[in-house]
Amino acid sequence: DQQVKQNSPSLSVQEGRISILNCDYTNSMFDYFLWYKKYPAEGPTFLISISSIKDKNEDGRFTVFLNKSAKHLSLHIVPSQPGDSAVYFCAAKALNSGYALNFGKGTSLLVTP
Amino acid sequence: EAEVAQSPRYKITEKSQAVAFWCDPISGHATLYWYRQILGQGPELLVQFQDESVVDDSQLPKDRFSAERLKGVDSTLKIQPAELGDSAMYLCASTWTGAYEQYFGPGTRLTVT
Protein backbone atom coordinates (compact mmCIF):
# COMPACT_ATOMS: atom_id res chain seq x y z
CA ASP A 1 0.00 0.00 0.00
CA GLN A 2 1.82 3.10 -1.28
CA GLN A 3 1.15 5.91 1.18
CA VAL A 4 3.36 8.43 -0.62
CA LYS A 5 2.68 8.78 -4.32
CA GLN A 6 4.66 10.50 -7.02
CA ASN A 7 2.50 10.03 -10.07
CA SER A 8 4.87 11.54 -12.61
CA PRO A 9 7.76 9.17 -13.31
CA SER A 10 9.61 11.81 -15.30
CA LEU A 11 9.72 15.51 -16.05
CA SER A 12 11.69 17.52 -18.60
CA VAL A 13 12.27 21.25 -18.16
CA GLN A 14 14.38 23.83 -19.96
CA GLU A 15 17.26 25.45 -18.13
CA GLY A 16 16.17 28.66 -16.41
CA ARG A 17 12.51 27.63 -16.18
CA ILE A 18 10.64 26.44 -13.12
CA SER A 19 10.52 22.73 -12.24
CA ILE A 20 7.51 21.58 -10.24
CA LEU A 21 7.57 18.11 -8.75
CA ASN A 22 4.41 16.81 -7.11
CA CYS A 23 3.70 14.40 -4.32
CA ASP A 24 0.45 13.11 -2.82
CA TYR A 25 -0.02 11.18 0.39
CA THR A 26 -2.80 9.19 1.96
CA ASN A 27 -1.82 8.91 5.63
CA SER A 28 -3.25 11.78 7.69
CA MET A 29 -0.77 10.94 10.47
CA PHE A 30 2.18 12.17 8.44
CA ASP A 31 3.58 15.23 10.21
CA TYR A 32 6.90 15.86 8.49
CA PHE A 33 7.83 15.77 4.83
CA LEU A 34 11.18 15.69 3.10
CA TRP A 35 12.55 15.83 -0.42
CA TYR A 36 15.65 13.91 -1.42
CA LYS A 37 17.68 14.12 -4.60
CA LYS A 38 19.49 11.09 -6.00
CA TYR A 39 22.15 10.93 -8.68
CA PRO A 40 22.99 7.59 -10.34
CA ALA A 41 25.28 5.35 -8.28
CA GLU A 42 24.90 7.60 -5.22
CA GLY A 43 22.67 7.50 -2.17
CA PRO A 44 19.80 9.98 -1.74
CA THR A 45 20.81 13.44 -0.54
CA PHE A 46 18.56 15.49 1.71
CA LEU A 47 17.28 18.59 -0.05
CA ILE A 48 14.56 20.35 1.92
CA SER A 49 11.84 19.55 4.43
CA ILE A 50 8.62 20.95 5.85
CA SER A 51 6.66 20.39 9.03
CA SER A 52 2.92 19.83 8.82
CA ILE A 53 2.35 23.03 10.81
CA LYS A 54 3.72 25.08 7.93
CA ASP A 55 2.57 25.52 4.36
CA LYS A 56 5.81 26.74 2.81
CA ASN A 57 9.52 26.40 3.29
CA GLU A 58 12.16 28.02 1.12
CA ASP A 59 15.88 27.38 0.75
CA GLY A 60 17.59 29.21 -2.06
CA ARG A 61 16.24 27.98 -5.39
CA PHE A 62 14.13 25.30 -3.69
CA THR A 63 10.68 25.84 -2.20
CA VAL A 64 8.35 23.20 -0.82
CA PHE A 65 4.62 23.85 -0.53
CA LEU A 66 2.28 21.79 1.62
CA ASN A 67 -1.50 21.64 1.20
CA LYS A 68 -2.71 19.53 4.11
CA SER A 69 -6.37 19.57 3.14
CA ALA A 70 -5.49 18.13 -0.27
CA LYS A 71 -2.76 15.89 1.16
CA HIS A 72 -0.45 17.28 -1.47
CA LEU A 73 3.00 18.78 -1.52
CA SER A 74 5.15 20.13 -4.28
CA LEU A 75 8.79 21.05 -4.79
CA HIS A 76 9.56 24.11 -6.89
CA ILE A 77 13.02 24.66 -8.34
CA VAL A 78 13.62 28.15 -9.74
CA PRO A 79 15.59 28.62 -11.89
CA SER A 80 16.28 25.06 -12.97
CA GLN A 81 19.88 24.17 -13.82
CA PRO A 82 21.31 21.18 -15.71
CA GLY A 83 22.94 20.00 -12.46
CA ASP A 84 19.45 19.58 -11.01
CA SER A 85 18.91 16.60 -13.31
CA ALA A 86 18.37 13.70 -10.91
CA VAL A 87 15.67 11.52 -9.37
CA TYR A 88 13.69 13.33 -6.68
CA PHE A 89 12.03 11.39 -3.88
CA CYS A 90 9.27 12.65 -1.66
CA ALA A 91 9.31 11.15 1.84
CA ALA A 92 7.11 11.44 4.91
CA LYS A 93 7.31 10.63 8.60
CA ALA A 94 4.26 9.59 10.61
CA LEU A 95 3.43 11.01 14.02
CA ASN A 96 4.06 8.53 16.81
CA SER A 97 5.49 6.01 14.39
CA GLY A 98 9.18 6.35 15.07
CA TYR A 99 11.36 8.18 12.63
CA ALA A 100 11.31 5.83 9.66
CA LEU A 101 10.54 7.49 6.35
CA ASN A 102 7.97 6.43 3.78
CA PHE A 103 9.22 7.17 0.29
CA GLY A 104 7.48 7.71 -3.02
CA LYS A 105 8.72 6.01 -6.18
CA GLY A 106 10.55 9.12 -7.35
CA THR A 107 10.37 11.52 -10.28
CA SER A 108 13.24 11.73 -12.74
CA LEU A 109 13.93 15.37 -13.62
CA LEU A 110 15.85 16.28 -16.76
CA VAL A 111 16.91 19.88 -17.18
CA THR A 112 17.94 20.60 -20.76
CA PRO A 113 20.23 23.46 -21.79
CA GLU B 1 32.27 16.64 5.12
CA ALA B 2 31.37 13.50 7.08
CA GLU B 3 29.71 10.74 5.10
CA VAL B 4 28.08 7.39 5.66
CA ALA B 5 30.38 4.67 4.38
CA GLN B 6 29.16 1.40 2.88
CA SER B 7 30.94 -1.59 1.47
CA PRO B 8 31.08 -3.30 -0.86
CA ARG B 9 29.63 -0.95 -3.46
CA TYR B 10 28.71 -3.84 -5.75
CA LYS B 11 28.15 -7.51 -5.03
CA ILE B 12 27.24 -10.35 -7.34
CA THR B 13 26.31 -13.62 -5.72
CA GLU B 14 24.61 -16.85 -6.66
CA LYS B 15 21.28 -17.71 -5.13
CA SER B 16 21.47 -19.76 -1.93
CA GLN B 17 24.79 -18.13 -1.02
CA ALA B 18 25.32 -15.86 1.98
CA VAL B 19 26.10 -12.19 1.55
CA ALA B 20 26.91 -9.40 4.00
CA PHE B 21 26.94 -5.62 3.77
CA TRP B 22 28.71 -3.18 6.06
CA CYS B 23 27.81 0.35 7.08
CA ASP B 24 29.75 2.95 9.06
CA PRO B 25 27.52 5.89 10.01
CA ILE B 26 28.54 9.47 10.48
CA SER B 27 30.32 9.92 13.78
CA GLY B 28 27.90 10.84 16.54
CA HIS B 29 24.83 9.47 14.80
CA ALA B 30 23.12 7.11 17.22
CA THR B 31 20.28 6.19 14.88
CA LEU B 32 20.98 3.92 11.93
CA TYR B 33 18.67 2.59 9.23
CA TRP B 34 18.92 -0.07 6.56
CA TYR B 35 16.71 0.40 3.50
CA ARG B 36 16.20 -1.69 0.38
CA GLN B 37 15.51 0.02 -2.92
CA ILE B 38 14.23 -2.02 -5.84
CA LEU B 39 14.74 -0.48 -9.28
CA GLY B 40 11.99 2.02 -10.03
CA GLN B 41 10.82 2.18 -6.42
CA GLY B 42 11.60 4.32 -3.43
CA PRO B 43 13.67 3.05 -0.50
CA GLU B 44 11.80 0.78 1.93
CA LEU B 45 12.84 0.42 5.55
CA LEU B 46 14.24 -2.93 6.63
CA VAL B 47 15.51 -2.17 10.13
CA GLN B 48 16.16 0.75 12.47
CA PHE B 49 18.72 0.84 15.27
CA GLN B 50 19.02 3.22 18.18
CA ASP B 51 22.57 2.73 19.43
CA GLU B 52 22.95 -1.06 19.56
CA SER B 53 19.24 -1.81 19.98
CA VAL B 54 16.76 -2.69 17.26
CA VAL B 55 13.88 -0.20 17.28
CA ASP B 56 11.93 -1.49 14.30
CA ASP B 57 12.53 -4.63 12.27
CA SER B 58 8.91 -5.31 11.35
CA GLN B 59 9.71 -5.24 7.61
CA LEU B 60 12.85 -7.37 7.85
CA PRO B 61 12.37 -10.89 6.39
CA LYS B 62 13.77 -12.57 9.45
CA ASP B 63 13.88 -16.04 7.96
CA ARG B 64 16.80 -14.97 5.79
CA PHE B 65 17.86 -11.46 6.82
CA SER B 66 19.69 -10.45 9.97
CA ALA B 67 21.17 -7.17 11.13
CA GLU B 68 23.41 -6.22 13.99
CA ARG B 69 25.08 -3.17 15.46
CA LEU B 70 27.01 -4.73 18.30
CA LYS B 71 28.87 -1.68 19.61
CA GLY B 72 26.34 0.90 18.53
CA VAL B 73 28.55 2.25 15.77
CA ASP B 74 28.98 0.30 12.53
CA SER B 75 26.41 -2.23 11.37
CA THR B 76 26.19 -5.37 9.27
CA LEU B 77 23.23 -6.62 7.25
CA LYS B 78 23.32 -10.28 6.23
CA ILE B 79 21.25 -12.35 3.83
CA GLN B 80 21.38 -16.12 4.00
CA PRO B 81 20.43 -17.69 1.69
CA ALA B 82 20.15 -15.07 -1.02
CA GLU B 83 17.24 -15.33 -3.46
CA LEU B 84 16.79 -13.86 -6.93
CA GLY B 85 14.24 -11.39 -5.58
CA ASP B 86 16.82 -9.91 -3.23
CA SER B 87 18.53 -8.14 -6.13
CA ALA B 88 18.31 -4.47 -5.17
CA MET B 89 20.22 -1.49 -3.80
CA TYR B 90 20.79 -1.72 -0.06
CA LEU B 91 21.08 1.69 1.53
CA CYS B 92 22.30 2.63 4.97
CA ALA B 93 21.31 5.94 6.57
CA SER B 94 22.14 7.57 9.88
CA THR B 95 21.14 10.59 11.91
CA TRP B 96 21.21 12.12 15.38
CA THR B 97 18.73 10.86 17.96
CA GLY B 98 15.35 12.52 17.37
CA ALA B 99 16.32 14.10 14.05
CA TYR B 100 14.14 13.63 11.00
CA GLU B 101 16.66 14.24 8.21
CA GLN B 102 18.56 11.06 7.41
CA TYR B 103 21.95 10.95 5.73
CA PHE B 104 22.42 8.14 3.24
CA GLY B 105 25.47 6.23 2.16
CA PRO B 106 26.17 5.37 -1.49
CA GLY B 107 24.54 1.96 -1.16
CA THR B 108 25.48 -1.60 -2.10
CA ARG B 109 24.13 -2.85 -5.40
CA LEU B 110 23.34 -6.56 -4.99
CA THR B 111 22.77 -8.84 -7.95
CA VAL B 112 21.68 -12.40 -7.26
CA THR B 113 22.14 -14.83 -10.17
Chai-1 contact restraints between the chains, C-beta under 6 A:
chainA,res_idxA,chainB,res_idxB,connection_type,confidence,min_distance_angstrom,max_distance_angstrom,comment,restraint_id
A,Y32,B,Y100,contact,1.0,0.0,6.0,A-B,restraint_1
A,E42,B,P106,contact,1.0,0.0,6.0,A-B,restraint_2
A,G43,B,L91,contact,1.0,0.0,6.0,A-B,restraint_3
A,G43,B,F104,contact,1.0,0.0,6.0,A-B,restraint_4
A,G43,B,G105,contact,1.0,0.0,6.0,A-B,restraint_5
A,G43,B,P106,contact,1.0,0.0,6.0,A-B,restraint_6
A,G43,B,G107,contact,1.0,0.0,6.0,A-B,restraint_7
A,P44,B,F104,contact,1.0,0.0,6.0,A-B,restraint_8
A,F46,B,E101,contact,1.0,0.0,6.0,A-B,restraint_9
A,F89,B,G42,contact,1.0,0.0,6.0,A-B,restraint_10
A,K93,B,Y100,contact,1.0,0.0,6.0,A-B,restraint_11
A,G98,B,D56,contact,1.0,0.0,6.0,A-B,restraint_12
A,A100,B,L45,contact,1.0,0.0,6.0,A-B,restraint_13
A,A100,B,Q48,contact,1.0,0.0,6.0,A-B,restraint_14
A,F103,B,G42,contact,1.0,0.0,6.0,A-B,restraint_15
A,F103,B,P43,contact,1.0,0.0,6.0,A-B,restraint_16
A,G104,B,G42,contact,1.0,0.0,6.0,A-B,restraint_17
A,K105,B,Q41,contact,1.0,0.0,6.0,A-B,restraint_18
A,K105,B,G42,contact,1.0,0.0,6.0,A-B,restraint_19
A,G106,B,G42,contact,1.0,0.0,6.0,A-B,restraint_20
